[in-house]
Amino acid sequence: MMSNFVLPEELSYFIESIRPFQLVDIGSTKWVDVHEMIIKLSQQAILEAAEHREEEVKEFLISRDKLKVHAIKAQHYLHISDFQVLIHEAYSIFLWKTRVLPHLLEIDPNPQATFLIYTVLFHEAAVISLLDTTLFHVSACEALQDAAIDLVDYCALAVAQVIGLVSMGYHENQSKVDVDEAVLSELERQKRDLIYKIGMRCISILSYLAEHADSIPLSASRRMVVTHDVPWLIADLLQFRPWQRRTNKGLQRYIDEKWLLVQGDDLNKVSKQEAQSWFCMRELLFNNSLMTSYELNEERRKHLSKCQGLLLETILDQLPPLVELKQYLCLLGVAGNGNENRKQKSNLLLEELPEIREKLIAECERIGGFPVVAQKQEEIFLCTDKDKICEIAKRLNTAYNTDLLAELEETAARAEKTSETVETGKDEAGRKKCGKCASNAVKKCANCKTTYYCSRSVI
C-alpha cells in the first residue's frame, strides 16, 4: 500500500477548505486549520511527483479552480476579490514577517515560545513549495490568470533576497562569520534560512513562468523583462551561485533542500537550480515577443555577455540546448550599442498592475495599521500559558508527520543505494554484487567486463 500524507478521500475536502486570510487573522485557530492542510497538500504533491504517480493534488487544484479565488465577499474584505489563494497566502506571510513581527518583538524581544512564530514563517515556505510543484505543468500556469502578475513580483523579490544573502556572507564558514551573525537570535537565523529556501524555490517558479510565458497574461510575462529585468537578475544569480558553498569538508551543493558534500564526478554535474537558471534566461532571451519590449542597451549587453564564460563544456554536454544560448551571448558581447534595438520599443501599452499586496496593506491600514495588528495578536504569539503552548505544539507536530517523512527518506535512500550497486556492481564496502539480484557475486560478464553475476541461471 502506498504511503500518503493526504488520503484520497480527504483530498477534495482539504482543497475546498483552503481560503485566504488577512494579516490580523494569522495565527488564529482557523488559520492553523488551513496551515495544517497546506502542509499536508504540499508534502503530498512532492510525494506524487517524486514517485511519478498521478498528480492528484495538482489536478484537484486546477479542476476545482482553487488556483484562482472565487468571488468572495465577507466581513474582512472591502470588496469582491478574484486573486489567487496561494499567492495571497504567500504575500500575507511576507508582509506579516516584515511589517508585523518587528512590532511583536518590540513588545517582547524574548518570547517564551517561538515555535508558533516559526510556524507562520514556515507557512510561506509550504505555500511556495506547493506552487513550485504544481506550476511545472502548463495547465497550472494557465490557471493562474491575472494572479501571475503578483507571482512574478513575489518571485523576483525572493530571488533578489537570495542574492543579497549570499553577497553578505550567508554561505561563509562559521569561523569566518562576522560579528553581526554571531549575535543573531535563533529566530533571526530561522528567518534567513527560510528566505533562502523560498528564494531557491522561486528560481524554479520563474523558470516555469518563462517557459510558459505564452500561457500567462501578457502583463505578467512583460513584467518579467520590463519591470524586474529577470535576465539581468538571472545573470547575477549565475555569478553568485547560491546553490553551492565551500566548507572545511569541501564543496557542498543544495540538493532536495539539503546541503550535501559533492566529490569526484559529481563536481561536474549541473545542479537543478543552476539548470533552471540557465533555461530561464534562454527562454526569455529567445522569446521574440518579449524581446521587443526589452531594450538591449550597452550596459545590459555587457552584463549578460559575462555569462558566456560560465557555460563550460561540461555544462553544454549535459544541457545541449544551451549551446545556442552561448552563441547568442557571444554575439551579444561583440554587438553594437543597441540603438537599433531601442528604436523598436514602444511604451504605448496598457498593462494590469499587481493587486494582492496593495489590497492586503489597504485592509491592514483600515483597521489601524501594522502596530494595531501586532497588539491584536499579542495573546497568540506572546502567550505565556504553558498548557496552550503544549497543545498547539502537539497539534502541529502531528501535521508535520515527521515519522512518515523519515520513513520515505529512508526508502528513497535504500532505493538509491540499490541503484548504485546495480550500476557499479559493488556495494559500499567494495564487495562484488550481482547485477540482477544484488547478492554476492564471483563472476564477471565476458562481454561488457563490468557487470557481475552470482550464477549462470540469472543471465
N, C-alpha and C positions, 0 to 999 in steps of 0.2 A: 504494500500500500504506500502511495506517495505521501510524503510529508507536506503539510500546508500550514501557512500562518493564518490563512482565512479559509474556512471550509466553503465548499461550493455553494451550499445553501445559505451562507452568510453574506456572500459577495454582493448580491443585489442590495441587501439592506444596508451594508456598510457604505456603498457608493451613494445610495439615495440619502443617507444621513449626513453626508458632507455638506457643510454650509459655511459661508463667510462670517467672520466675526469682526467687530470693531475693536479698537485698541483697549477700550475700557472693559471689554468682556474677556480679554485674555487672562487665563488662569482660573476662570470660573469652572464650576462643575460641568456645565455643558461643553465648555471648551475642552476640558480634559477628556470628555467622552469622545469628541471628534478627533482629538490628538491621538488617542489610542487607535482609532480606526485608520487614520492616515499612516501611522507607524506600521500597522499590520498590512495595509494595502501596499505600501512601499516595499516591505520585505517580500510580500507575495509576488509582486511584479518582478523584482530582481530574481527570485527563485524560478519563476516561469521562464524568464529569458535565459538564465544560466543553464537550465536543464532542457532547453529547446522544446518546451511544452507549448500547447496552445495558450496564447497570452490573453487570458480571460479578463484580467484587470483592465488592460488597455481597451479591449473590445467593449467592456461594460461602460468604461468612461466615455467612449465615443457614442455608443448606441443610446446611452441614457442622456446624452448631451450634457454630461456633467463637466466637460472641459469648458463649457460656457454657462454662466449663471443664467437661470431663467429670470423672468421679470419678478422681482421681489419688492414688496412694499411692506415694511414692518416699522415698529416703533423706533428702532435705532437708525433708520435710513431716511435721508432727506427726500429722496426721490427714487423712482424705479431705476434699478441698475441692471446692466446685462453684461458686466465684466466677468472675467473668468475666476472661478472659485480658488483654484490652487495658487494662481499668481497673486490674487488678492491676499491669501494667507501668507505667502512669502513676503509681500510688501508690508503687511501689518506687523509681522515679527521684526522685519528690518527697522521699521520706524520705532517699534517698542524698544528694541535694544539700543538704538541710538538717541532717542528723544525722551523715553520714559524711564528706562533703567537708571540713567545717571541721577535722576531726581529721587528714585527709591534709595539709592546708595548714599545720597546726601542725608536722608532721614536716618538711615542706619548703615554706616560704612562696613560693618562686620555682621551681617545677618547670621543667625544661628544655623540655618539650613539653606544651602544654596542649590540643592538638587532641583527644586521646582523652577528656579530661575534658569538653571541649565536645561531643564525640560522644555521651557519656552524657546530657548535658543536652538535646541535640537529640533524643534518642530519645523523651523525654517529649512534645516538640512534635509529632513524627511520629505518635505513637500518638493524640494528641488530634486531629490533623488527619484521621486515618483515621476516628475516631469521628464527627467533625463531618460528614464527607462522607456516611457511611452512615446516620447517625441522622436524616437528613432524612426518611427513609421510616418510616412507622408500623410496618411489619413488623420493622424493625431495633429499634425501641423495644420492641416486644413480646418480642423475643428476649433482651433484657437480663435480664428476670425480676428476681430479687432483687438483682442487681448494680446495678440502677438506684438503689438506696438509696445505695450508695457513690459512684456517679457524681454524684448530687445534691450530696452533701457536697463532693466534689472541685471541682465547677464553682462552687459558691457561694464557696468559699475562693479560687479562682483569680480570679473577678470582683472580689472584695473586695481582692485584692492589686493589681489594675489600678487601682482607685480610690485605693488607698494610694499607688501610684507617682505617679499624676498629681497628687495632692494635695501630694506632696513635691517637685514641680517637675520631673518626668520629661520634660515637653514643653518646658521652658524653653529659650530660645536659649543657645548656648554662651557668649555674652557675659554672661549672667545666671546661669550655673551657680555653685552655691555651692562653698565650699572642699572639702567632703567629696567632691563629684562630681569635682573636678579631680584628686584624688589616687587615685581608684578605679583598681584594676588592670583590665587588658583583660578578664580572666576575669570580674570582677565586673560589668562593663558587659555582657558577653555573657549572663550570668545574668539581668540585669534586662531585656534585650531579649527573651529567651525567655519570661520571666514575662509580659511584656506580650503577646507573640504568642499564648501559650497562653490567657491571660485573654480575649483578643478572640475566640478560637475557642470558648471556654466560654460566651460570650454566646449564640452560635448554638445550642449544645447545650441550654442552659437553655430557649431559645425552643422548640426541638423537643419537649423533655420537657413543657413547659407545654401545647403544642398537643395532644400525645398523652397528656395526663395520665390519661385513662380507660383507656389501654392499658398502663400501667405499674402496679406494685403500689401499693395504697393507702398503704402506709407511706412509699413514695418520694414520691408526689405530696403527701401531707400534710406530709412533712418540708420541702417547699419553702416552705410558708406558716407552719408552726408553729415549726419549729426554726430555719430560716435567714431567715425573713421576706423572701423573694425580692421581693415587691412593693416593700418599703422599699429593698432593695438596688438594684433597677432604677431607682427614683426617684433615688437617689444617682448612679447611672450616667448618667442623662439630664441631671442637673445638671452633672456634671463633663465630659461629652462627650469621653471619651478617644480617640475615633476622629478627632479633628481637633486641629490645633495651629497656632499663628501663628509664622511665621518672618520674617526680614528680607525674604524674597521675596514674602511674602503668606500666605494661608491654605492649609494642606495638609490632605489627608484620607488616612486609611489605607484604601487600596483594593487588594485582592488582595495583601495583605502587603507593600505598598509605600507610601511617602509620596509623594503626587502633588499638585502645585500645582493648585488649582481657581480658575477665574476665570469671569466672565460668568454665563451661565445655569446653569452647573454649581454655583454657590454655593447655589442654591435646591434642588438635588437632594438627596434623603434618602439617606444612606449605608446600606449593608447592615446594619451593626451597630446603627445608630440605629433602623432599621425593625424589626429583630428585638427590640430592647429594648422598643419600644412594643407590639409584638404579644405579647411575653411577659407584660407587665403586663396587657394586655387579656384574654388567655386565662385568667390566674389570677383576676383580679377578677370575670370573668363566669362562672366555674365555680362553680355553686351548691353542689355537694357539697363543694368545698374551702373555700368561704367560710363554711360552718357551723363550721369549725374555726379561723377567722381572726377574732380579736377586733378590730373596728374601733373602737379607743378614740380619744379626742380627739387624742392625740399622732400616731397613725397617720393620722387624717383630715387633720390639718394638713399633715403631711409629703407625703402623696400628692396632696393638692389643689394643692400648689405646681406640679405638673407641667402643670396645665391651661394655664398661661401659656406653656408651651413648644410647645403644639400650635397653631402658626400656620396661617394659611390655605394657605400654600404646601405644608405637610406634609399637611393634610387633603385637598387637591386630588390629591395623589399616592397617599395611603393613605386612601380613603374610609371603611373600617371604623373608623377612629379617631374619627370624628365621635361615635359612641356613647360611646366612652371619654371624650371631652372632656365630654360632657353628664353622664356619671356622676361625673367628678372635680369638676365644678361643684357638683353636688348634695351631694357628699361634703364640700365646703368650707363649706356652709351648714347641714349636718345637726347633730344634737344631739351629746351626749357619748358615745353608743354604749352606754348602759346596756341598752337593749332587745336590742342585738346580743350583749351579754355574757351575757345570760340563756340564749341558745341554745347556749352552749358546754358541752361535756361532756368531761371528762378520762378517762372510763371507757372507754379504748380501748387494747387491747394492740397494740403495733406492733413490727415487727422492727427491729433495730439494724444499722448497718453493721459489716462484719466484716473487710474486706480489710486496712485499715490496722492494726488491732489484731493480726491474725494475723502480719503482716509484722514488727511490733515484737516480738511474743512469740517468733518464730523467731530474731530477731536477739539478743534477750536470752538465749535458750537457749545460744547459742554464746559468750556473754561480753559482749555489748553492742556499741554502735557503735564505740568505740575499738578493739576487737578486730577488727572488720570492716575498719577503716582499716588496721590493721597487716597483715592478710592481703592487702590489695590494694595495698600499698606498691610491690611489684615491678612491678605493672601500670601504675599511674598516675604513679609517680615514677621510671619507668625511665630509665636513662642510656645504654642501649645504642642507638647511632645506627642500626645495621642493623635492629634490631627496630622502632624508631620509623618508619623509612622504609618498611619492609614493610607495617606496618599503615596508614600514610598512603596508600600506593598502592592498597591494597585498598579503603579507604573512599572514595577518590576515584572509583573505578570504580562503587561502589554508588550514589553521589550522581548520577552520569551528568549532569554539568553541561552537556556538549555537546548532549545531547538536549533538556535544559531550555531552553537558549539558542535552539535551532532552533525549538522550539514557541512560545516567546515571540515570536520574530521573525515566525513565520507568523501568530500572533494579531494582532500589530501591523499587519502588511500588510493583513489582513482588515478591521481596524478603520478604517484609512485609506481603503480602497476603499469601505467602507460610508459614511464621511463624505463622500467625493467624490460618490457617487451621491445622497446625501441633499441636499447643498448645491449640487451642480452645479459646484463649483470645487475645485481642488486646493489644496495648502498655499500655493502661490505666487499663488493667486488666478486662475489660468487656467481658462477655461470648459472643462468636461469633459462628454462625452456621458453621459446617464443610463443608457444601455444597455450601451455597450462601454467607457466611460471614456476614449475617445480625444479628441483636440482637437475642440471644438465651436464653431460660429459662429452657430447659430440657436437661438431660444428657442421653447418651446411656446406657441402662441397662446391656449390655454385656461387653463392654470394659471399662466403667466407666470413660472414658477420653474425648470422643468426645461429643460436644454439638450440638443441632439442634433446629431450630426455630419452626418446626411443624412436625406432622407425615407424611405430604404429601411429604417431601423431602427425606424420608428414602427409 
